[in-house]
Structure formats: C-alpha cells, structure tokens
C-alpha cells in the first residue's frame, strides 16, 4: 500500500513550522535551552510575586498595575519585532521567555481570582 502525498494546507504548513521549531530546539546547545527554560520559570515566578505585591501597594490599585504591565509587554513586543530580523539571539529568547512567563502567571492569577 502506498502512502498518498500530503496536501499543502495551512494546517500542514503549521505542522511543518512546529516540527522545524522543535528540531531547532533539540539542535541548540544545552546552555541555550536551559537558560531559556530558566527564564520562562523566573518570569512566571516574578510575575506571580510582583502582581500579588503590587496589587496592594501600588497607588491606583489593580487598574494601574494592569495598565503598567500591559504597556511594558506591548513595548517589549514592538521593540522585538522592529529590532530582530531572522533568528533571535539568546538574549532576545531569554527576554521573550521572561515576558511569556510573566504574562502566563498574570493570566493564571486572574483566572484564580475570577476577574
């Protein structure tokens, strides 16, 4: 039985991009991989602790903290999209993972609080 060729669909393109990204992660050095995972975890830890601390101590309360965090994340995304062309360096990967971890912790905290 012969296998039919795969059609060029958007889903197949997504699977190809995810596969190549995963292969790129495996081919990277242990130093780069461990630093990126560590940055993700540190971002999660910092986001969780800073939001719980700042929500009660910041003037203006929750709306001011959420607005400041939103502006910080938006500036980081815009800077990265304008400055990085092609494969990002390790510093940009670490910065992205810090941002992703912090954003995930804030969203998770919002779901826990029900707001």
N, CA, C and O atoms as a Tinker XYZ file with bonds, in Angstrom:
   460  protein
     1  N      0.843000   -1.163000    0.000000    73     2
     2  CA     0.000000    0.000000    0.000000    64     1     3
     3  C      0.898000    1.238000    0.000000    63     2     4     5
     4  O      1.790000    1.361000    0.839000    81     3
     5  N      0.666000    2.130000   -0.918000    73     3     6
     6  CA     1.471000    3.350000   -0.992000    64     5     7
     7  C      0.779000    4.469000   -0.235000    63     6     8     9
     8  O     -0.447000    4.517000   -0.130000    81     7
     9  N      1.589000    5.352000    0.281000    73     7    10
    10  CA     1.069000    6.487000    1.034000    64     9    11
    11  C      0.800000    7.655000    0.094000    63    10    12    13
    12  O      1.620000    7.964000   -0.771000    81    11
    13  N     -0.339000    8.297000    0.262000    73    11    14
    14  CA    -0.686000    9.435000   -0.571000    64    13    15
    15  C      0.151000   10.637000   -0.191000    63    14    16    17
    16  O      0.520000   10.782000    0.974000    81    15
    17  N      0.463000   11.511000   -1.151000    73    15    18
    18  CA     1.231000   12.709000   -0.803000    64    17    19
    19  C      0.389000   13.660000    0.050000    63    18    20    21
    20  O     -0.835000   13.717000   -0.063000    81    19
    21  N      1.091000   14.398000    0.902000    73    19    22
    22  CA     0.418000   15.339000    1.798000    64    21    23
    23  C      0.063000   16.609000    1.028000    63    22    24    25
    24  O      0.890000   17.159000    0.301000    81    23
    25  N     -1.163000   17.061000    1.196000    73    23    26
    26  CA    -1.587000   18.277000    0.520000    64    25    27
    27  C     -1.020000   19.497000    1.231000    63    26    28    29
    28  O     -0.726000   19.444000    2.425000    81    27
    29  N     -0.871000   20.575000    0.510000    73    27    30
    30  CA    -0.355000   21.814000    1.075000    64    29    31
    31  C     -1.512000   22.626000    1.665000    63    30    32    33
    32  O     -2.098000   23.472000    0.990000    81    31
    33  N     -1.821000   22.360000    2.907000    73    31    34
    34  CA    -2.868000   23.101000    3.599000    64    33    35
    35  C     -2.226000   23.990000    4.644000    63    34    36    37
    36  O     -1.038000   23.857000    4.938000    81    35
    37  N     -3.003000   24.888000    5.200000    73    35    38
    38  CA    -2.469000   25.750000    6.257000    64    37    39
    39  C     -2.101000   24.941000    7.480000    63    38    40    41
    40  O     -1.109000   25.230000    8.147000    81    39
    41  N     -2.901000   23.921000    7.778000    73    39    42
    42  CA    -2.593000   23.071000    8.924000    64    41    43
    43  C     -1.297000   22.305000    8.700000    63    42    44    45
    44  O     -0.496000   22.168000    9.625000    81    43
    45  N     -1.078000   21.807000    7.497000    73    43    46
    46  CA     0.160000   21.101000    7.202000    64    45    47
    47  C      1.354000   22.056000    7.290000    63    46    48    49
    48  O      2.425000   21.669000    7.757000    81    47
    49  N      1.173000   23.283000    6.847000    73    47    50
    50  CA     2.230000   24.286000    6.987000    64    49    51
    51  C      2.541000   24.571000    8.442000    63    50    52    53
    52  O      3.705000   24.725000    8.814000    81    51
    53  N      1.498000   24.642000    9.274000    73    51    54
    54  CA     1.696000   24.847000   10.700000    64    53    55
    55  C      2.459000   23.688000   11.321000    63    54    56    57
    56  O      3.365000   23.890000   12.128000    81    55
    57  N      2.083000   22.462000   10.934000    73    55    58
    58  CA     2.791000   21.287000   11.448000    64    57    59
    59  C      4.248000   21.283000   11.013000    63    58    60    61
    60  O      5.122000   20.912000   11.797000    81    59
    61  N      4.524000   21.686000    9.786000    73    59    62
    62  CA     5.910000   21.759000    9.315000    64    61    63
    63  C      6.707000   22.795000   10.088000    63    62    64    65
    64  O      7.857000   22.548000   10.451000    81    63
    65  N      6.100000   23.972000   10.347000    73    63    66
    66  CA     6.800000   25.015000   11.099000    64    65    67
    67  C      7.044000   24.582000   12.533000    63    66    68    69
    68  O      8.119000   24.828000   13.080000    81    67
    69  N      6.043000   23.929000   13.160000    73    67    70
    70  CA     6.227000   23.449000   14.529000    64    69    71
    71  C      7.295000   22.364000   14.605000    63    70    72    73
    72  O      8.083000   22.323000   15.549000    81    71
    73  N      7.315000   21.491000   13.608000    73    71    74
    74  CA     8.332000   20.445000   13.574000    64    73    75
    75  C      9.730000   21.010000   13.415000    63    74    76    77
    76  O     10.667000   20.554000   14.070000    81    75
    77  N      9.873000   22.002000   12.546000    73    75    78
    78  CA    11.201000   22.603000   12.369000    64    77    79
    79  C     11.611000   23.403000   13.606000    63    78    80    81
    80  O     12.792000   23.446000   13.949000    81    79
    81  N     10.650000   24.036000   14.276000    73    79    82
    82  CA    10.983000   24.751000   15.508000    64    81    83
    83  C     11.415000   23.789000   16.603000    63    82    84    85
    84  O     12.351000   24.070000   17.350000    81    83
    85  N     10.731000   22.653000   16.698000    73    83    86
    86  CA    11.096000   21.643000   17.683000    64    85    87
    87  C     12.467000   21.060000   17.375000    63    86    88    89
    88  O     13.269000   20.839000   18.283000    81    87
    89  N     12.736000   20.813000   16.109000    73    87    90
    90  CA    14.055000   20.307000   15.724000    64    89    91
    91  C     15.132000   21.344000   16.029000    63    90    92    93
    92  O     16.241000   20.985000   16.425000    81    91
    93  N     14.818000   22.614000   15.851000    73    91    94
    94  CA    15.771000   23.673000   16.196000    64    93    95
    95  C     16.045000   23.723000   17.685000    63    94    96    97
    96  O     17.170000   23.990000   18.107000    81    95
    97  N     15.010000   23.465000   18.489000    73    95    98
    98  CA    15.203000   23.431000   19.940000    64    97    99
    99  C     16.105000   22.277000   20.352000    63    98   100   101
   100  O     16.926000   22.420000   21.258000    81    99
   101  N     15.957000   21.150000   19.699000    73    99   102
   102  CA    16.759000   19.972000   20.039000    64   101   103
   103  C     18.206000   20.176000   19.610000    63   102   104   105
   104  O     19.125000   19.738000   20.302000    81   103
   105  N     18.416000   20.836000   18.479000    73   103   106
   106  CA    19.774000   21.045000   17.982000    64   105   107
   107  C     20.528000   22.124000   18.741000    63   106   108   109
   108  O     21.754000   22.194000   18.648000    81   107
   109  N     19.832000   22.958000   19.482000    73   107   110
   110  CA    20.522000   24.016000   20.225000    64   109   111
   111  C     21.371000   23.422000   21.330000    63   110   112   113
   112  O     21.222000   22.255000   21.695000    81   111
   113  N     22.259000   24.243000   21.852000    73   111   114
   114  CA    23.121000   23.769000   22.928000    64   113   115
   115  C     22.332000   23.664000   24.227000    63   114   116   117
   116  O     21.270000   24.267000   24.382000    81   115
   117  N     22.870000   22.894000   25.145000    73   115   118
   118  CA    22.222000   22.741000   26.451000    64   117   119
   119  C     22.188000   24.065000   27.195000    63   118   120   121
   120  O     21.243000   24.342000   27.933000    81   119
   121  N     23.196000   24.866000   27.007000    73   119   122
   122  CA    23.258000   26.166000   27.682000    64   121   123
   123  C     22.088000   27.047000   27.252000    63   122   124   125
   124  O     21.410000   27.641000   28.090000    81   123
   125  N     21.860000   27.129000   25.957000    73   123   126
   126  CA    20.779000   27.976000   25.447000    64   125   127
   127  C     19.415000   27.430000   25.863000    63   126   128   129
   128  O     18.531000   28.192000   26.254000    81   127
   129  N     19.248000   26.120000   25.780000    73   127   130
   130  CA    17.962000   25.529000   26.162000    64   129   131
   131  C     17.661000   25.684000   27.635000    63   130   132   133
   132  O     16.536000   26.009000   28.015000    81   131
   133  N     18.671000   25.450000   28.472000    73   131   134
   134  CA    18.442000   25.564000   29.912000    64   133   135
   135  C     18.230000   27.016000   30.332000    63   134   136   137
   136  O     17.434000   27.293000   31.230000    81   135
   137  N     18.936000   27.941000   29.689000    73   135   138
   138  CA    18.719000   29.351000   30.013000    64   137   139
   139  C     17.336000   29.823000   29.585000    63   138   140   141
   140  O     16.716000   30.633000   30.274000    81   139
   141  N     16.853000   29.325000   28.457000    73   139   142
   142  CA    15.522000   29.749000   28.016000    64   141   143
   143  C     14.431000   29.177000   28.918000    63   142   144   145
   144  O     13.463000   29.873000   29.224000    81   143
   145  N     14.570000   27.927000   29.347000    73   143   146
   146  CA    13.581000   27.347000   30.270000    64   145   147
   147  C     13.664000   28.025000   31.626000    63   146   148   149
   148  O     12.639000   28.284000   32.255000    81   147
   149  N     14.876000   28.313000   32.079000    73   147   150
   150  CA    15.046000   29.011000   33.359000    64   149   151
   151  C     14.431000   30.406000   33.306000    63   150   152   153
   152  O     13.820000   30.850000   34.278000    81   151
   153  N     14.585000   31.099000   32.182000    73   151   154
   154  CA    13.972000   32.424000   32.028000    64   153   155
   155  C     12.457000   32.337000   32.055000    63   154   156   157
   156  O     11.792000   33.210000   32.613000    81   155
   157  N     11.908000   31.293000   31.457000    73   155   158
   158  CA    10.459000   31.102000   31.483000    64   157   159
   159  C      9.964000   30.916000   32.911000    63   158   160   161
   160  O      8.959000   31.509000   33.304000    81   159
   161  N     10.665000   30.098000   33.687000    73   159   162
   162  CA    10.262000   29.854000   35.075000    64   161   163
   163  C     10.474000   31.083000   35.957000    63   162   164   165
   164  O      9.654000   31.369000   36.830000    81   163
   165  N     11.556000   31.802000   35.737000    73   163   166
   166  CA    11.800000   33.024000   36.512000    64   165   167
   167  C     10.758000   34.081000   36.180000    63   166   168   169
   168  O     10.305000   34.805000   37.067000    81   167
   169  N     10.372000   34.177000   34.907000    73   167   170
   170  CA     9.317000   35.111000   34.524000    64   169   171
   171  C      8.000000   34.771000   35.187000    63   170   172   173
   172  O      7.275000   35.660000   35.633000    81   171
   173  N      7.686000   33.478000   35.254000    73   171   174
   174  CA     6.460000   33.047000   35.933000    64   173   175
   175  C      6.524000   33.402000   37.415000    63   174   176   177
   176  O      5.561000   33.933000   37.969000    81   175
   177  N      7.653000   33.110000   38.055000    73   175   178
   178  CA     7.813000   33.394000   39.480000    64   177   179
   179  C      7.738000   34.891000   39.757000    63   178   180   181
   180  O      7.059000   35.322000   40.688000    81   179
   181  N      8.431000   35.673000   38.954000    73   179   182
   182  CA     8.433000   37.126000   39.153000    64   181   183
   183  C      7.053000   37.719000   38.891000    63   182   184   185
   184  O      6.604000   38.594000   39.631000    81   183
   185  N      6.381000   37.250000   37.846000    73   183   186
   186  CA     5.043000   37.762000   37.553000    64   185   187
   187  C      4.063000   37.459000   38.655000    63   186   188   189
   188  O      3.228000   38.295000   38.998000    81   187
   189  N      4.157000   36.266000   39.214000    73   187   190
   190  CA     3.243000   35.879000   40.280000    64   189   191
   191  C      3.490000   36.698000   41.544000    63   190   192   193
   192  O      2.547000   37.169000   42.178000    81   191
   193  N      4.746000   36.863000   41.902000    73   191   194
   194  CA     5.049000   37.592000   43.130000    64   193   195
   195  C      4.879000   39.091000   42.979000    63   194   196   197
   196  O      4.391000   39.751000   43.896000    81   195
   197  N      5.271000   39.640000   41.838000    73   195   198
   198  CA     5.135000   41.086000   41.666000    64   197   199
   199  C      3.681000   41.520000   41.573000    63   198   200   201
   200  O      3.318000   42.570000   42.104000    81   199
   201  N      2.843000   40.735000   40.910000    73   199   202
   202  CA     1.446000   41.143000   40.834000    64   201   203
   203  C      0.771000   41.077000   42.188000    63   202   204   205
   204  O     -0.021000   41.957000   42.527000    81   203
   205  N      1.069000   40.052000   42.969000    73   203   206
   206  CA     0.437000   39.978000   44.283000    64   205   207
   207  C      0.953000   41.078000   45.204000    63   206   208   209
   208  O      0.209000   41.564000   46.055000    81   207
   209  N      2.202000   41.475000   45.050000    73   207   210
   210  CA     2.750000   42.553000   45.873000    64   209   211
   211  C      2.249000   43.917000   45.406000    63   210   212   213
   212  O      1.837000   44.745000   46.218000    81   211
   213  N      2.286000   44.145000   44.096000    73   211   214
   214  CA     1.936000   45.461000   43.573000    64   213   215
   215  C      0.440000   45.759000   43.598000    63   214   216   217
   216  O      0.046000   46.925000   43.637000    81   215
   217  N     -0.393000   44.729000   43.575000    73   215   218
   218  CA    -1.825000   44.980000   43.584000    64   217   219
   219  C     -2.270000   45.670000   44.867000    63   218   220   221
   220  O     -3.249000   46.417000   44.870000    81   219
   221  N     -1.552000   45.418000   45.951000    73   219   222
   222  CA    -1.954000   46.006000   47.233000    64   221   223
   223  C     -1.161000   47.258000   47.597000    63   222   224   225
   224  O     -1.628000   48.070000   48.396000    81   223
   225  N      0.029000   47.427000   47.025000    73   223   226
   226  CA     0.864000   48.555000   47.438000    64   225   227
   227  C      0.901000   49.687000   46.422000    63   226   228   229
   228  O      1.271000   50.804000   46.785000    81   227
   229  N      0.540000   49.453000   45.181000    73   227   230
   230  CA     0.647000   50.493000   44.156000    64   229   231
   231  C     -0.480000   51.503000   44.298000    63   230   232   233
   232  O     -1.622000   51.138000   44.575000    81   231
   233  N     -0.148000   52.790000   44.105000    73   231   234
   234  CA    -1.211000   53.789000   44.103000    64   233   235
   235  C     -2.065000   53.619000   42.845000    63   234   236   237
   236  O     -1.534000   53.478000   41.743000    81   235
   237  N     -3.340000   53.632000   43.009000    73   235   238
   238  CA    -4.248000   53.417000   41.897000    64   237   239
   239  C     -4.790000   52.012000   41.863000    63   238   240   241
   240  O     -5.768000   51.741000   41.166000    81   239
   241  N     -4.166000   51.106000   42.608000    73   239   242
   242  CA    -4.680000   49.749000   42.739000    64   241   243
   243  C     -4.515000   48.906000   41.494000    63   242   244   245
   244  O     -3.573000   49.080000   40.721000    81   243
   245  N     -5.445000   47.993000   41.317000    73   243   246
   246  CA    -5.374000   46.994000   40.253000    64   245   247
   247  C     -5.341000   47.602000   38.844000    63   246   248   249
   248  O     -4.540000   47.150000   38.026000    81   247
   249  N     -6.168000   48.598000   38.521000    73   247   250
   250  CA    -6.126000   49.123000   37.144000    64   249   251
   251  C     -4.766000   49.719000   36.771000    63   250   252   253
   252  O     -4.320000   49.568000   35.634000    81   251
   253  N     -4.112000   50.383000   37.702000    73   251   254
   254  CA    -2.807000   50.977000   37.404000    64   253   255
   255  C     -1.755000   49.898000   37.170000    63   254   256   257
   256  O     -0.925000   50.031000   36.272000    81   255
   257  N     -1.780000   48.846000   37.956000    73   255   258
   258  CA    -0.804000   47.766000   37.808000    64   257   259
   259  C     -1.026000   47.035000   36.495000    63   258   260   261
   260  O     -0.066000   46.737000   35.785000    81   259
   261  N     -2.257000   46.747000   36.167000    73   259   262
   262  CA    -2.567000   46.036000   34.923000    64   261   263
   263  C     -2.194000   46.896000   33.720000    63   262   264   265
   264  O     -1.647000   46.379000   32.746000    81   263
   265  N     -2.475000   48.186000   33.766000    73   263   266
   266  CA    -2.121000   49.075000   32.664000    64   265   267
   267  C     -0.608000   49.166000   32.497000    63   266   268   269
   268  O     -0.111000   49.138000   31.371000    81   267
   269  N      0.123000   49.274000   33.588000    73   267   270
   270  CA     1.584000   49.338000   33.515000    64   269   271
   271  C      2.159000   48.046000   32.941000    63   270   272   273
   272  O      3.072000   48.083000   32.116000    81   271
   273  N      1.628000   46.905000   33.376000    73   271   274
   274  CA     2.106000   45.626000   32.860000    64   273   275
   275  C      1.785000   45.488000   31.373000    63   274   276   277
   276  O      2.617000   45.017000   30.598000    81   275
   277  N      0.590000   45.894000   30.978000    73   275   278
   278  CA     0.192000   45.824000   29.580000    64   277   279
   279  C      1.087000   46.703000   28.711000    63   278   280   281
   280  O      1.499000   46.284000   27.629000    81   279
   281  N      1.388000   47.903000   29.165000    73   279   282
   282  CA     2.264000   48.791000   28.406000    64   281   283
   283  C      3.676000   48.229000   28.303000    63   282   284   285
   284  O      4.302000   48.329000   27.249000    81   283
   285  N      4.179000   47.647000   29.367000    73   283   286
   286  CA     5.514000   47.061000   29.354000    64   285   287
   287  C      5.602000   45.902000   28.367000    63   286   288   289
   288  O      6.562000   45.806000   27.603000    81   287
   289  N      4.614000   45.034000   28.382000    73   287   290
   290  CA     4.602000   43.896000   27.463000    64   289   291
   291  C      4.476000   44.377000   26.023000    63   290   292   293
   292  O      5.146000   43.845000   25.138000    81   291
   293  N      3.643000   45.356000   25.776000    73   291   294
   294  CA     3.454000   45.866000   24.416000    64   293   295
   295  C      4.727000   46.517000   23.887000    63   294   296   297
   296  O      5.069000   46.334000   22.719000    81   295
   297  N      5.425000   47.263000   24.712000    73   295   298
   298  CA     6.682000   47.885000   24.291000    64   297   299
   299  C      7.723000   46.813000   23.977000    63   298   300   301
   300  O      8.467000   46.941000   23.004000    81   299
   301  N      7.782000   45.766000   24.786000    73   299   302
   302  CA     8.745000   44.695000   24.536000    64   301   303
   303  C      8.449000   43.985000   23.213000    63   302   304   305
   304  O      9.371000   43.667000   22.461000    81   303
   305  N      7.190000   43.739000   22.931000    73   303   306
   306  CA     6.823000   43.065000   21.686000    64   305   307
   307  C      7.147000   43.941000   20.492000    63   306   308   309
   308  O      7.676000   43.449000   19.495000    81   307
   309  N      6.844000   45.218000   20.569000    73   307   310
   310  CA     7.110000   46.122000   19.448000    64   309   311
   311  C      8.603000   46.299000   19.205000    63   310   312   313
   312  O      9.044000   46.339000   18.056000    81   311
   313  N      9.388000   46.405000   20.283000    73   311   314
   314  CA    10.835000   46.520000   20.118000    64   313   315
   315  C     11.412000   45.276000   19.455000    63   314   316   317
   316  O     12.249000   45.376000   18.557000    81   315
   317  N     10.971000   44.125000   19.891000    73   315   318
   318  CA    11.496000   42.887000   19.319000    64   317   319
   319  C     11.144000   42.772000   17.845000    63   318   320   321
   320  O     11.974000   42.358000   17.036000    81   319
   321  N      9.918000   43.136000   17.495000    73   319   322
   322  CA     9.514000   42.994000   16.094000    64   321   323
   323  C     10.241000   43.976000   15.188000    63   322   324   325
   324  O     10.402000   43.708000   13.997000    81   323
   325  N     10.682000   45.100000   15.724000    73   323   326
   326  CA    11.393000   46.070000   14.898000    64   325   327
   327  C     12.900000   45.828000   14.856000    63   326   328   329
   328  O     13.540000   46.095000   13.839000    81   327
   329  N     13.471000   45.324000   15.952000    73   327   330
   330  CA    14.923000   45.184000   16.023000    64   329   331
   331  C     15.440000   43.833000   15.559000    63   330   332   333
   332  O     16.565000   43.747000   15.067000    81   331
   333  N     14.657000   42.786000   15.703000    73   331   334
   334  CA    15.130000   41.445000   15.386000    64   333   335
   335  C     14.602000   41.022000   14.022000    63   334   336   337
   336  O     13.393000   41.000000   13.787000    81   335
   337  N     15.521000   40.689000   13.134000    73   335   338
   338  CA    15.165000   40.164000   11.824000    64   337   339
   339  C     15.826000   38.793000   11.714000    63   338   340   341
   340  O     17.038000   38.673000   11.899000    81   339
   341  N     15.049000   37.771000   11.419000    73   339   342
   342  CA    15.601000   36.422000   11.330000    64   341   343
   343  C     15.567000   35.735000   12.678000    63   342   344   345
   344  O     14.657000   35.952000   13.477000    81   343
   345  N     16.567000   34.904000   12.923000    73   343   346
   346  CA    16.639000   34.171000   14.185000    64   345   347
   347  C     17.078000   35.100000   15.314000    63   346   348   349
   348  O     18.076000   35.807000   15.174000    81   347
   349  N     16.346000   35.108000   16.435000    73   347   350
   350  CA    16.728000   35.982000   17.540000    64   349   351
   351  C     17.943000   35.433000   18.288000    63   350   352   353
   352  O     18.193000   34.228000   18.301000    81   351
   353  N     18.681000   36.333000   18.902000    73   351   354
   354  CA    19.829000   35.921000   19.698000    64   353   355
   355  C     19.342000   35.330000   21.023000    63   354   356   357
   356  O     18.151000   35.369000   21.329000    81   355
   357  N     20.264000   34.790000   21.792000    73   355   358
   358  CA    19.913000   34.174000   23.068000    64   357   359
   359  C     19.337000   35.204000   24.032000    63   358   360   361
   360  O     18.436000   34.887000   24.809000    81   359
   361  N     19.843000   36.429000   23.991000    73   359   362
   362  CA    19.322000   37.475000   24.880000    64   361   363
   363  C     17.850000   37.764000   24.579000    63   362   364   365
   364  O     17.056000   37.947000   25.502000    81   363
   365  N     17.479000   37.807000   23.295000    73   363   366
   366  CA    16.087000   38.059000   22.938000    64   365   367
   367  C     15.200000   36.878000   23.312000    63   366   368   369
   368  O     14.052000   37.066000   23.712000    81   367
   369  N     15.725000   35.664000   23.183000    73   367   370
   370  CA    14.955000   34.487000   23.576000    64   369   371
   371  C     14.694000   34.515000   25.074000    63   370   372   373
   372  O     13.585000   34.220000   25.520000    81   371
   373  N     15.716000   34.868000   25.853000    73   371   374
   374  CA    15.555000   34.958000   27.308000    64   373   375
   375  C     14.543000   36.044000   27.663000    63   374   376   377
   376  O     13.684000   35.836000   28.520000    81   375
   377  N     14.640000   37.187000   27.017000    73   375   378
   378  CA    13.702000   38.282000   27.285000    64   377   379
   379  C     12.275000   37.887000   26.901000    63   378   380   381
   380  O     11.329000   38.204000   27.622000    81   379
   381  N     12.116000   37.201000   25.774000    73   379   382
   382  CA    10.790000   36.723000   25.374000    64   381   383
   383  C     10.236000   35.729000   26.384000    63   382   384   385
   384  O      9.057000   35.792000   26.731000    81   383
   385  N     11.063000   34.820000   26.855000    73   383   386
   386  CA    10.592000   33.830000   27.815000    64   385   387
   387  C     10.256000   34.453000   29.160000    63   386   388   389
   388  O      9.325000   34.003000   29.829000    81   387
   389  N     10.989000   35.472000   29.569000    73   387   390
   390  CA    10.608000   36.204000   30.788000    64   389   391
   391  C      9.225000   36.836000   30.618000    63   390   392   393
   392  O      8.387000   36.784000   31.518000    81   391
   393  N      9.011000   37.429000   29.455000    73   391   394
   394  CA     7.717000   38.067000   29.177000    64   393   395
   395  C      6.591000   37.043000   29.121000    63   394   396   397
   396  O      5.516000   37.272000   29.675000    81   395
   397  N      6.826000   35.926000   28.462000    73   395   398
   398  CA     5.799000   34.896000   28.342000    64   397   399
   399  C      5.466000   34.308000   29.710000    63   398   400   401
   400  O      4.293000   34.100000   30.022000    81   399
   401  N      6.476000   34.041000   30.526000    73   399   402
   402  CA     6.238000   33.504000   31.866000    64   401   403
   403  C      5.464000   34.468000   32.741000    63   402   404   405
   404  O      4.552000   34.062000   33.461000    81   403
   405  N      5.822000   35.749000   32.685000    73   403   406
   406  CA     5.119000   36.748000   33.493000    64   405   407
   407  C      3.672000   36.909000   33.021000    63   406   408   409
   408  O      2.762000   37.020000   33.843000    81   407
   409  N      3.459000   36.923000   31.720000    73   407   410
   410  CA     2.104000   37.054000   31.196000    64   409   411
   411  C      1.256000   35.847000   31.584000    63   410   412   413
   412  O      0.096000   35.999000   31.968000    81   411
   413  N      1.822000   34.666000   31.485000    73   411   414
   414  CA     1.091000   33.456000   31.859000    64   413   415
   415  C      0.715000   33.483000   33.337000    63   414   416   417
   416  O     -0.395000   33.093000   33.697000    81   415
   417  N      1.617000   33.934000   34.190000    73   415   418
   418  CA     1.301000   33.961000   35.622000    64   417   419
   419  C      0.210000   34.986000   35.935000    63   418   420   421
   420  O     -0.637000   34.743000   36.795000    81   419
   421  N      0.223000   36.122000   35.249000    73   419   422
   422  CA    -0.819000   37.132000   35.488000    64   421   423
   423  C     -2.177000   36.619000   35.021000    63   422   424   425
   424  O     -3.180000   36.821000   35.707000    81   423
   425  N     -2.224000   35.963000   33.874000    73   423   426
   426  CA    -3.483000   35.414000   33.372000    64   425   427
   427  C     -3.976000   34.299000   34.285000    63   426   428   429
   428  O     -5.171000   34.206000   34.566000    81   427
   429  N     -3.061000   33.455000   34.748000    73   427   430
   430  CA    -3.438000   32.383000   35.659000    64   429   431
   431  C     -3.960000   32.951000   36.978000    63   430   432   433
   432  O     -4.920000   32.424000   37.540000    81   431
   433  N     -3.347000   34.003000   37.468000    73   431   434
   434  CA    -3.811000   34.653000   38.695000    64   433   435
   435  C     -5.207000   35.249000   38.498000    63   434   436   437
   436  O     -6.038000   35.199000   39.405000    81   435
   437  N     -5.460000   35.806000   37.329000    73   435   438
   438  CA    -6.782000   36.379000   37.044000    64   437   439
   439  C     -7.845000   35.274000   37.018000    63   438   440   441
   440  O     -8.958000   35.473000   37.505000    81   439
   441  N     -7.507000   34.124000   36.457000    73   439   442
   442  CA    -8.467000   33.022000   36.452000    64   441   443
   443  C     -8.705000   32.504000   37.856000    63   442   444   445
   444  O     -9.825000   32.122000   38.194000    81   443
   445  N     -7.659000   32.486000   38.684000    73   443   446
   446  CA    -7.852000   32.019000   40.056000    64   445   447
   447  C     -8.741000   32.970000   40.845000    63   446   448   449
   448  O     -9.548000   32.542000   41.670000    81   447
   449  N     -8.585000   34.255000   40.585000    73   447   450
   450  CA    -9.390000   35.240000   41.306000    64   449   451
   451  C    -10.790000   35.394000   40.710000    63   450   452   453
   452  O    -11.707000   35.877000   41.374000    81   451
   453  N    -10.939000   34.984000   39.473000    73   451   454
   454  CA   -12.235000   35.084000   38.821000    64   453   455
   455  C    -12.526000   36.469000   38.308000    63   454   456   457
   456  O    -13.690000   36.856000   38.199000    81   455
   457  N    -11.474000   37.238000   37.985000    73   455   458
   458  CA   -11.666000   38.598000   37.455000    64   457   459
   459  C    -11.202000   38.694000   36.037000    63   458   460
   460  O    -11.288000   39.762000   35.431000    81   459
